[in-house]
Amino acid sequence: MERPLRLLLVSFIADAPWTGMGRWTREIKAALEQLGHAVETWFAGDFPRTAALGRLGVLAFPIALAARLVARRKSFDAVVVHEPSGFWYGLLRRLDRGLPPLIAMCHNVESHHFRTMVRYTRRGLAAVSPLTRWRAPLLRHWQSDGTIKLADHVLCLSTVDAGYIAEQLGVAPTRVTRLVNGAATRDFVPRHASGGRAVLCVGGWLDVKGRRVLPRLWRRVREQVPEGRLTLAGTGAAPETVLSDFDPQDRDSIAVLPRVERAEEMRALYAASDVYLLCSLSEGSPLSLLEAMAASTATVATRVGGVPDLVTDGTHALLFDPEDIGGGAGLVSRLLRDPAEARRLGEAARQRARELTWGRAAAVLAGAARGVAGASGAG
């Protein structure tokens, strides 16, 4: 029988359950522990001096992390590090094979995401400034891409990113594994479309989450379904800031919730919604989409990143391209008018979500970790 692994999960973020990466870390840790593995997590709060540096902390953290990992070299069989933070440790690992193997975790490959956002800036759906176009490659991408190239193994969340890692970064496909996030269907009570007019969007009020897409799309939905209601959850921005981006005649149809901290509150929002709408320009394996599927909420989503890995268009959800705002609005309006189709899509989505468990995701991660640990003599 294979012995349990001692694993470390590292992300330079706040340990907050309402953030995507915070939830991911908690869920994957719990699932790995269910499989019998010992898991330790390090967040920004575990490096207070580095975190206190503010923006400079992002540059300093990979160095602080490498130093701490060298000091704790006997504690872990493998370390799973969010891609932007592992460069200096990856370099040390190349020089000292006695250090624990490095697995780069790519939630949305940073340089690929950046190229995507620059492309959408040209199309008027994002705004990447000239300064950012110069600064990001100079200060960040060499570290994030370097981590991926130096890592013993790479985990990513989409077929699109797996292709980019192999074709653009030159990493052998045998060193790349695609991991699909999980959905805890047991936590969600299935809903049945009731012919209501409630639409839910979840995510920060950011260009990448469709800040420049949604207001235009919602204007068109309201032209077709005037009684439509929209809830924006987890925007991280004040209601007045969010509403200012919408047409004045639509603002009374919109509720803005800057933060939803309790899981039961989020589940209630899915249960009260007839359609879940995802307008992102770039995604890995979006947890909110998986949650909507688990809740059997009919979904309309942009065809980006890992979304097509999770759902089949027309079977589990309806997909559209971000530039096709009119097409996306038409799909939302169609489901609001056709509860039978919404119910069909929601039920199929929930069945699909049953296949995408956190236990399955944890088994993929553990398999990659055991492979590199065994190759280094640690497993």
C-alpha positions in Angstrom: 0.0 0.0 0.0 1.3 3.4 -0.9 2.2 5.6 2.0 0.5 9.0 2.5 2.3 12.0 1.1 3.4 15.1 3.0 2.3 18.0 0.7 2.6 21.8 0.9 0.2 24.2 -0.9 1.5 27.7 -1.3 -0.2 30.9 -2.6 0.7 34.5 -1.9 -2.9 35.5 -1.2 -5.0 36.1 1.9 -6.5 33.0 3.6 -10.0 34.1 2.7 -12.8 31.6 1.9 -14.7 34.1 -0.3 -11.9 34.3 -2.9 -11.6 31.8 -5.7 -8.1 30.7 -4.8 -8.8 30.8 -1.1 -11.8 28.4 -1.6 -9.7 26.3 -4.0 -7.0 25.8 -1.4 -9.4 24.9 1.3 -11.4 22.5 -0.8 -8.3 20.7 -2.3 -6.7 20.5 1.1 -9.8 18.9 2.6 -10.1 16.4 -0.3 -6.4 15.5 -0.1 -6.7 14.9 3.7 -9.8 12.7 3.0 -7.4 10.6 0.8 -5.1 10.2 3.8 -2.4 12.7 2.9 -0.9 15.3 5.3 -1.3 18.8 3.9 0.1 22.1 5.1 -0.8 25.5 3.6 1.1 28.7 3.4 -0.6 32.0 2.6 0.5 35.6 2.6 -0.3 35.9 6.3 2.4 33.3 7.0 4.9 35.8 5.7 3.9 39.0 7.5 7.1 41.0 6.8 6.9 40.2 3.1 3.1 40.9 3.0 3.8 44.3 4.6 5.8 45.4 1.6 2.6 45.8 -0.4 3.1 45.6 -4.2 6.8 44.9 -3.7 5.9 41.9 -1.7 4.9 40.1 -4.9 8.5 40.4 -6.0 10.0 39.6 -2.6 7.8 36.6 -1.8 9.5 34.1 -4.2 12.8 34.8 -2.5 11.3 34.5 1.0 9.5 31.3 0.0 12.7 29.7 -1.4 14.6 30.5 1.9 11.9 29.0 4.0 11.6 25.9 1.8 15.3 25.2 2.1 15.0 25.4 5.9 12.0 23.0 5.8 13.4 20.7 3.2 12.8 17.5 5.2 9.1 18.4 5.9 7.5 17.7 2.5 7.5 15.1 -0.3 6.4 17.7 -2.8 5.5 21.4 -2.8 2.6 22.8 -4.9 3.3 26.5 -5.6 1.1 29.0 -7.4 2.9 29.7 -10.6 4.1 33.4 -10.0 5.9 32.5 -6.7 8.1 29.5 -7.5 10.9 30.8 -9.7 13.7 31.1 -7.2 12.8 27.8 -5.5 12.6 26.1 -8.9 16.1 27.4 -9.7 17.4 26.1 -6.3 15.7 22.7 -6.9 17.6 22.4 -10.3 20.8 22.9 -8.4 20.0 20.8 -5.4 17.9 17.7 -6.2 17.7 16.9 -2.5 15.1 19.6 -2.1 11.4 18.6 -2.4 10.1 18.5 -5.9 8.2 21.5 -7.2 4.8 21.4 -8.8 3.7 24.6 -10.5 -0.1 25.2 -10.0 -1.5 27.3 -12.8 -5.0 28.6 -12.1 -4.8 30.7 -15.3 -1.4 30.9 -16.8 -0.3 34.5 -16.2 1.4 35.3 -19.4 -1.3 33.6 -21.5 -4.0 35.5 -19.6 -2.0 38.8 -20.2 -1.9 38.2 -23.9 -5.6 37.5 -23.9 -6.4 40.7 -22.1 -4.2 42.7 -24.5 -6.2 41.2 -27.4 -9.5 42.1 -25.9 -8.2 45.6 -25.2 -7.9 46.0 -29.0 -11.5 45.0 -29.3 -12.7 47.4 -26.6 -13.6 44.8 -24.0 -10.7 45.5 -21.6 -8.2 48.2 -20.8 -4.6 47.1 -20.4 -2.5 50.4 -20.2 0.7 51.0 -22.0 2.5 51.0 -18.7 1.1 47.6 -17.7 2.1 46.2 -21.1 5.7 47.2 -20.4 5.7 46.4 -16.6 4.1 43.0 -16.5 6.6 41.2 -18.7 9.5 42.9 -17.1 8.5 42.3 -13.5 6.3 39.3 -13.4 6.1 37.1 -16.5 9.7 36.0 -16.4 9.1 34.7 -12.9 5.8 33.0 -13.7 6.9 31.5 -17.0 10.2 30.6 -15.4 8.4 28.7 -12.6 6.5 26.6 -15.1 9.7 25.8 -17.1 11.7 24.9 -14.0 9.0 22.9 -12.2 9.3 19.1 -11.9 5.6 19.0 -13.0 2.9 21.5 -14.0 -0.8 21.4 -13.1 -3.2 23.6 -15.1 -7.0 24.0 -15.3 -7.8 24.0 -19.0 -7.0 22.4 -22.3 -6.2 25.8 -23.7 -3.5 26.5 -21.0 -2.1 23.0 -21.4 -1.6 23.7 -25.1 0.0 27.1 -24.3 2.4 25.6 -21.8 3.6 23.0 -24.3 3.6 25.0 -27.5 4.6 28.5 -26.2 6.7 27.7 -23.1 8.3 24.5 -24.5 7.3 22.2 -21.6 7.1 18.6 -22.5 3.4 17.4 -22.5 4.5 14.5 -20.2 5.3 17.1 -17.5 1.9 18.8 -17.7 -1.4 17.5 -16.2 -4.8 19.1 -16.6 -6.8 19.2 -13.4 -10.5 20.1 -13.3 -11.8 21.8 -10.2 -14.5 20.1 -8.2 -18.2 20.8 -7.3 -19.7 19.8 -4.0 -23.1 18.8 -5.3 -24.1 17.6 -1.8 -24.1 21.2 -0.5 -26.6 22.4 -3.1 -30.3 21.7 -3.2 -31.4 21.2 -6.8 -33.7 24.0 -8.1 -36.2 23.8 -10.9 -36.7 26.8 -13.2 -39.9 28.4 -12.2 -40.4 30.8 -15.1 -38.9 33.7 -13.1 -36.7 36.5 -14.4 -33.7 36.4 -12.0 -30.2 36.4 -13.4 -27.1 35.9 -11.2 -23.4 36.9 -12.0 -20.6 36.1 -9.6 -17.1 37.7 -9.5 -15.1 40.8 -9.0 -16.0 43.9 -10.9 -13.0 43.6 -13.2 -12.5 43.7 -17.0 -11.5 40.0 -16.9 -14.8 39.1 -15.4 -16.7 41.0 -18.1 -17.1 44.5 -16.6 -17.2 46.0 -20.1 -19.4 43.2 -21.5 -22.1 42.8 -18.9 -23.6 46.3 -19.0 -24.1 46.2 -22.7 -25.4 42.7 -22.6 -27.9 43.5 -19.8 -29.2 46.5 -21.8 -30.1 44.2 -24.6 -31.6 41.6 -22.2 -33.8 44.3 -20.8 -35.0 45.3 -24.2 -36.2 41.7 -24.8 -37.3 40.9 -21.2 -38.1 44.2 -19.4 -39.0 42.5 -16.2 -35.5 40.9 -15.9 -33.6 41.2 -12.6 -29.9 41.0 -12.2 -27.9 40.2 -9.0 -24.1 40.8 -9.0 -22.5 38.9 -6.1 -18.9 39.3 -4.9 -18.1 42.4 -6.9 -15.6 43.7 -4.4 -16.7 47.2 -5.4 -19.3 49.5 -3.9 -22.8 49.4 -5.5 -22.6 53.0 -6.7 -19.3 52.2 -8.5 -20.8 49.1 -10.2 -24.1 50.7 -11.2 -22.3 53.7 -12.8 -21.2 51.4 -15.6 -24.8 50.5 -16.5 -27.3 52.4 -18.5 -29.4 54.6 -16.1 -32.6 53.0 -17.2 -31.3 49.5 -16.1 -30.0 50.4 -12.6 -33.3 49.8 -10.8 -33.2 46.2 -12.0 -29.8 45.5 -10.5 -28.8 44.4 -6.9 -25.1 44.6 -6.0 -23.6 42.5 -3.2 -19.9 43.5 -2.8 -19.1 40.4 -0.7 -20.8 37.2 0.1 -18.8 35.5 2.9 -21.1 32.7 4.0 -21.4 29.6 1.9 -25.1 29.2 2.7 -25.8 32.8 1.5 -24.2 31.9 -1.8 -26.2 28.7 -2.1 -29.4 30.7 -1.5 -28.5 33.1 -4.4 -28.1 30.2 -6.8 -31.4 28.7 -5.6 -33.2 32.0 -6.2 -31.8 32.5 -9.7 -33.3 31.3 -13.0 -30.1 31.9 -15.0 -26.4 32.0 -14.0 -24.5 34.3 -16.4 -20.7 34.2 -16.8 -19.2 37.0 -18.9 -15.5 36.4 -18.3 -12.8 37.1 -20.9 -10.4 34.6 -19.4 -10.9 31.7 -17.0 -9.3 28.6 -15.7 -11.8 26.2 -14.2 -14.3 28.7 -12.7 -15.7 27.7 -9.3 -18.8 29.8 -9.6 -19.8 28.0 -12.8 -19.3 24.6 -11.0 -21.4 25.9 -8.1 -24.2 27.0 -10.5 -24.1 23.5 -12.1 -24.2 21.8 -8.8 -27.3 23.9 -7.9 -28.9 22.9 -11.3 -29.1 26.6 -12.3 -29.3 27.0 -16.1 -26.1 28.7 -17.3 -25.1 31.1 -20.1 -21.3 31.5 -20.3 -18.6 32.8 -22.5 -16.6 30.3 -24.5 -13.2 31.0 -22.9 -10.4 29.1 -21.1 -11.6 26.0 -19.3 -15.3 26.6 -19.7 -15.6 24.2 -22.7 -13.8 21.6 -20.6 -16.6 21.7 -18.0 -19.7 21.9 -20.2 -20.9 21.0 -23.7 -22.7 23.8 -25.5 -26.4 23.0 -25.8 -26.2 20.1 -23.4 -25.1 21.5 -20.0 -25.0 25.3 -20.8 -25.3 27.8 -23.6 -22.0 29.4 -24.7 -21.2 32.5 -26.6 -18.1 34.4 -27.6 -17.3 37.6 -25.5 -17.5 39.8 -28.6 -20.9 38.5 -29.5 -22.8 40.6 -26.9 -26.0 40.5 -28.8 -25.8 36.7 -29.1 -25.2 36.3 -25.4 -28.1 38.6 -24.6 -30.3 36.5 -26.8 -29.3 33.3 -25.0 -30.1 34.8 -21.6 -33.5 36.1 -22.8 -34.3 32.8 -24.4 -33.8 30.9 -21.1 -35.8 33.5 -19.1 -38.7 33.0 -21.5 -38.4 29.2 -21.7 -38.4 27.6 -18.2 -38.6 24.1 -19.8 -35.3 24.6 -21.6 -33.7 26.2 -18.5 -34.8 23.2 -16.4 -33.3 20.7 -19.0 -30.0 22.5 -19.0 -29.9 22.8 -15.2 -30.6 19.1 -14.6 -28.0 18.1 -17.2 -25.5 20.5 -15.6 -26.1 19.0 -12.2 -25.5 15.5 -13.5 -22.2 16.7 -15.1 -21.2 18.4 -11.8 -21.6 15.0 -10.0 -18.7 13.8 -12.1 -16.5 16.7 -11.2 -15.8 16.1 -7.5 -13.0 17.5 -5.3 -12.0 14.0 -4.5 -11.3 13.4 -8.2 -9.3 16.7 -8.4 -7.3 15.7 -5.3 -6.5 12.3 -6.8 -5.1 14.0 -9.9 -2.9 16.3 -7.8 -1.8 13.5 -5.5 -0.9 11.4 -8.6 1.3 14.1 -10.0 2.9 14.6 -6.6 3.6 10.9 -6.1 5.1 10.8 -9.6 7.7 13.5 -8.9 8.3 12.4 -5.3 9.0 8.9 -6.5 11.3 10.1 -9.3 13.3 12.1 -6.7 13.4 9.2 -4.2 11.1 10.9 -1.7 8.0 8.7 -2.2 
